[in-house]
Amino acid sequence: MDSETSNRLLLQVFAFKNAIVLDEPLKQALLDDVLEVIKKLNSVKYHRDNLIRIVREELDARNTSKEQSVITTIDLSTGAEKEFEALLLQAKATLDVLVKVLEPIAGLKLATYGAAGTGVIKQLKNNLSDPLKPRAEWLLSLVEAGTPWVKQWVGSYRDTIAHYRSIESSGFVGIPDENGHLQFCPPTDRTGVRLTDVAKLLFEDLVTFCEEFLVCAYRRANAS
């Protein structure tokens, strides 16, 4: 388990632990749910790191090869796209696990994060008693503000590979230089952004969103 990712969320929950007003079984259930979130984040990081490694190794091999005549100029067979797809699926799974913390904290049971958070928003608006709603305002605002982000980074990409087809990728593209020697570029998505850049940004955004979601959720169970 990656220590940096784990510590960010564990230190957070321990900082709030004494202020969270829950029975001990519920506190333990909450901690268990946070640990599951950490495991999912580490799965995302695992696939991100594999993607970066594959791209680095493939570029090194291609750009230093003396036998470029046997190298395909556009290559989708390296496994880079598969790692990117796995990362996206694990990112969505992370959000699905994240909302589980609302059951021990607020009694809200959600099977998944839903369509870009609409299920979470509906639960927070309709299934909390009036005295409890003020403490959920921060969380509600976060989920509403995060809807475009989920649609951009998780929704369109993940739904494509989960339900329709493989991710769109340029593959490793070889472009001849002035001497006719192929210079290879890393795979990009349909908008021309490198898959490795998307993966890095998605992971950091996802960790930050989980941190903020958990802080707002802890506030719901805070004594003050």
C-alpha positions as CSV (number, residue, x, y, z in Angstrom):
1,M,0.0,0.0,0.0
2,D,1.4,3.4,-0.9
3,S,2.3,5.2,2.3
4,E,1.8,8.8,1.0
5,T,-1.7,8.2,-0.2
6,S,-2.6,6.1,2.9
7,N,-1.2,8.7,5.3
8,R,-3.1,11.5,3.8
9,L,-6.4,9.9,4.6
10,L,-5.5,8.1,7.8
11,L,-4.0,11.1,9.4
12,Q,-7.2,12.9,8.5
13,V,-9.6,10.5,10.1
14,F,-7.4,10.2,13.2
15,A,-7.4,14.0,13.5
16,F,-11.2,13.9,13.6
17,K,-11.6,10.7,15.6
18,N,-12.2,12.2,19.0
19,A,-14.6,14.8,17.7
20,I,-16.8,12.3,15.8
21,V,-19.9,11.5,17.8
22,L,-20.7,7.9,16.9
23,D,-21.1,4.6,18.8
24,E,-17.9,2.6,18.7
25,P,-19.3,0.0,16.3
26,L,-20.2,2.8,13.9
27,K,-16.8,4.4,14.4
28,Q,-15.2,1.1,13.5
29,A,-17.4,0.8,10.4
30,L,-16.4,4.3,9.4
31,L,-12.7,3.4,9.7
32,D,-13.2,0.2,7.7
33,D,-14.9,2.2,4.9
34,V,-12.0,4.7,4.9
35,L,-9.5,1.9,4.6
36,E,-11.5,0.6,1.6
37,V,-11.2,4.0,0.0
38,I,-7.5,3.9,0.5
39,K,-7.2,0.5,-1.1
40,K,-9.1,1.7,-4.1
41,L,-6.9,4.8,-4.4
42,N,-3.9,2.6,-4.3
43,S,-5.3,0.5,-7.1
44,V,-5.7,3.7,-9.2
45,K,-2.1,4.6,-8.4
46,Y,-0.9,1.1,-9.3
47,H,-2.4,1.4,-12.8
48,R,-1.1,5.0,-13.2
49,D,2.4,3.9,-12.3
50,N,2.2,1.0,-14.7
51,L,1.0,3.2,-17.5
52,I,3.9,5.7,-16.9
53,R,6.4,2.8,-16.8
54,I,5.1,1.2,-20.1
55,V,5.2,4.6,-21.9
56,R,8.7,5.4,-20.7
57,E,10.1,1.9,-21.6
58,E,8.4,1.8,-25.0
59,L,9.6,5.3,-25.9
60,D,13.1,4.4,-24.9
61,A,13.1,1.2,-26.9
62,R,11.6,2.8,-30.0
63,N,13.7,5.9,-30.1
64,T,17.0,4.1,-29.6
65,S,16.2,1.1,-31.9
66,K,18.5,0.5,-34.8
67,E,15.9,-1.7,-36.6
68,Q,13.0,0.7,-37.0
69,S,11.9,-1.1,-40.1
70,V,10.3,-3.8,-38.0
71,I,8.6,-1.3,-35.6
72,T,5.0,-0.4,-36.3
73,T,4.5,3.3,-36.7
74,I,1.2,3.3,-34.9
75,D,1.1,0.7,-32.1
76,L,-1.8,-0.1,-29.8
77,S,-0.5,-3.4,-28.5
78,T,1.8,-2.3,-25.7
79,G,-0.7,-2.5,-22.8
80,A,-0.7,1.3,-22.2
81,E,-4.3,1.6,-23.2
82,K,-5.3,-1.3,-21.0
83,E,-3.7,0.2,-18.0
84,F,-5.4,3.5,-18.7
85,E,-8.8,1.7,-18.9
86,A,-8.1,-0.1,-15.7
87,L,-7.2,3.2,-14.0
88,L,-10.5,4.7,-15.1
89,L,-12.6,1.8,-13.9
90,Q,-10.8,1.9,-10.5
91,A,-11.4,5.6,-10.3
92,K,-15.1,5.2,-10.6
93,A,-15.0,2.3,-8.1
94,T,-13.2,4.6,-5.7
95,L,-16.2,7.0,-5.7
96,D,-18.6,4.1,-5.3
97,V,-16.7,3.0,-2.2
98,L,-16.3,6.6,-0.9
99,V,-20.1,7.1,-0.5
100,K,-20.2,4.1,1.8
101,V,-19.0,6.3,4.7
102,L,-22.3,8.0,4.7
103,E,-24.0,4.9,6.1
104,P,-22.2,4.9,9.5
105,I,-22.1,8.7,9.7
106,A,-25.6,9.6,8.5
107,G,-27.5,6.4,8.0
108,L,-27.6,6.9,4.2
109,K,-27.0,3.7,2.3
110,L,-25.9,4.2,-1.3
111,A,-24.9,1.3,-3.6
112,T,-22.8,3.6,-5.9
113,Y,-21.8,7.2,-6.4
114,G,-24.5,7.3,-9.1
115,A,-24.6,9.4,-12.2
116,A,-21.9,12.0,-11.5
117,G,-23.2,12.3,-7.9
118,T,-26.9,12.9,-8.5
119,G,-27.8,10.0,-6.3
120,V,-25.7,11.4,-3.4
121,I,-27.3,14.8,-3.9
122,K,-30.8,13.3,-3.8
123,Q,-30.0,11.4,-0.6
124,L,-28.6,14.4,1.2
125,K,-31.5,16.7,0.2
126,N,-34.3,14.3,0.8
127,N,-33.3,11.7,3.3
128,L,-31.9,13.7,6.2
129,S,-34.0,15.1,9.0
130,D,-34.2,18.9,9.2
131,P,-32.0,19.1,12.3
132,L,-29.2,17.2,10.5
133,K,-29.3,19.1,7.2
134,P,-27.2,22.1,8.2
135,R,-24.2,19.9,8.9
136,A,-24.5,18.3,5.5
137,E,-24.5,21.6,3.6
138,W,-20.7,21.5,3.0
139,L,-20.9,18.0,1.6
140,L,-23.8,18.8,-0.6
141,S,-22.0,21.8,-2.0
142,L,-18.9,19.7,-2.6
143,V,-20.8,17.0,-4.5
144,E,-22.7,19.6,-6.6
145,A,-19.5,21.4,-7.4
146,G,-17.8,18.2,-8.3
147,T,-20.4,17.1,-10.8
148,P,-18.7,18.6,-13.9
149,W,-15.4,17.1,-12.7
150,V,-16.8,13.6,-12.4
151,K,-18.5,13.9,-15.8
152,Q,-15.3,15.0,-17.4
153,W,-12.7,12.7,-15.9
154,V,-14.7,9.6,-14.9
155,G,-18.1,9.7,-16.7
156,S,-17.3,10.0,-20.4
157,Y,-14.1,8.0,-20.3
158,R,-15.3,5.3,-18.0
159,D,-18.7,4.8,-19.6
160,T,-17.1,4.5,-23.0
161,I,-14.9,1.6,-22.0
162,A,-17.4,-0.1,-19.6
163,H,-20.3,-0.1,-22.0
164,Y,-19.3,0.6,-25.6
165,R,-15.8,0.3,-26.9
166,S,-12.1,0.6,-26.1
167,I,-10.6,3.9,-25.2
168,E,-9.7,6.1,-28.1
169,S,-5.9,6.4,-28.3
170,S,-3.3,7.5,-30.9
171,G,-1.0,4.7,-29.8
172,F,2.7,5.2,-30.1
173,V,3.1,7.3,-33.3
174,G,6.3,7.3,-35.2
175,I,7.0,10.5,-37.1
176,P,10.1,10.7,-39.5
177,D,12.6,13.4,-38.8
178,E,14.6,15.3,-41.4
179,N,16.9,12.2,-41.8
180,G,14.0,9.8,-42.1
181,H,14.5,8.4,-38.6
182,L,11.3,7.7,-36.7
183,Q,10.7,9.8,-33.6
184,F,8.0,8.3,-31.5
185,C,5.4,10.2,-29.5
186,P,3.5,8.7,-26.5
187,P,-0.2,7.8,-26.8
188,T,-2.8,10.6,-26.6
189,D,-6.5,10.6,-26.1
190,R,-9.1,11.9,-28.6
191,T,-8.3,15.5,-27.6
192,G,-4.6,15.1,-28.1
193,V,-3.7,15.0,-24.4
194,R,-1.1,12.4,-23.3
195,L,-2.7,9.4,-21.5
196,T,0.0,9.7,-18.9
197,D,-0.9,13.4,-18.2
198,V,-4.6,12.5,-17.9
199,A,-3.7,9.7,-15.5
200,K,-1.5,11.9,-13.3
201,L,-4.1,14.6,-13.1
202,L,-7.0,12.3,-12.5
203,F,-5.2,10.6,-9.6
204,E,-4.3,13.8,-7.8
205,D,-7.8,15.2,-8.4
206,L,-9.3,12.0,-7.1
207,V,-7.2,11.9,-3.9
208,T,-8.1,15.6,-3.2
209,F,-11.8,15.0,-3.8
210,C,-11.8,12.0,-1.4
211,E,-10.0,14.1,1.2
212,E,-12.5,16.9,0.9
213,F,-15.5,14.6,0.8
214,L,-14.4,12.8,4.0
215,V,-13.8,16.1,5.9
216,C,-17.3,17.3,5.0
217,A,-18.7,13.9,6.0
218,Y,-16.8,13.9,9.3
219,R,-18.3,17.3,10.0
220,R,-21.8,15.7,9.8
221,A,-20.8,13.5,12.8
222,N,-18.8,16.2,14.7
223,A,-19.7,17.1,18.2
224,S,-19.1,20.8,17.7
